[in-house]
Amino acid sequence: GFLADALGRLRVGKAVELLIAKVRDESKEVKSAAQRALERITGHTEAGSDPEKWMEWFENNKALYK
């Protein structure tokens, strides 16, 4: 959770794909922190806690985070 929060505060774009993977984590705390970080980094809030929606969004926007 802490790392995801830190990445979100720093707006580390390259961490987007890693954070999407963490949205699948078994830990509710990790999932929630990853979602918050993704929303901070990307400004995208429509995917919520759905990793499939995040992956779809990322496929269409990954050029922005290279």
N, C-alpha and C positions, 0 to 999 in steps of 0.2 A: 503494500500500500504506500509506504513512504516514498519509494523510488518512483512509482507512477505519479504521485502527487508532485514530486520535485521536477520530473520531466515535464509535466503539464505547466507548472509555474514558469519554467524556463522556456517553454514553447519549442522544445526540441523536435523539429519536424521529422528527422530521420528515425525517431523512435516510434512513429505511427504504426508501422507494421508489427513491431514487437508488442506494443500496447494492445493492438487488436487481438493478438494471440492471448494476451492476459485477460481479455474479456471472457474467454472460455474457461478460465481458472475455476477450480472447485470452491475456492474460498470466496465467500460473498464480499469480504473486505477488499480482496485483490481485484475482483471484477469491478466493484464500485469505483475504486481508485483509478483503475485503467480507463473506465468510461469517463470519469471526470477529467482525466488528463487528455484523453482524445478530444473531448469537447473544447477544452482550453486551447489546445494546439491548433485544431482545425477550424473551430467555430461552427462545426457541424453538430447539431443536437438531435437530428431526426432519427438516428440509428439506435439511440438509447442503449440498452444492454444486449442488443442482438448482434453477435459477432458476424453472422452472415450478411446483415445489412451493412456493417462496417466494412467487410471485405468488398462488397459490391461498390460501396462508395469509394473505397481506396483504389480499386481497379480503374475507376473513372477519373481519379484525381491524383494518382501517385506521382505524376510528373512534377507536381508542386512540392513534393517532399523528398527529392533526391539530393 
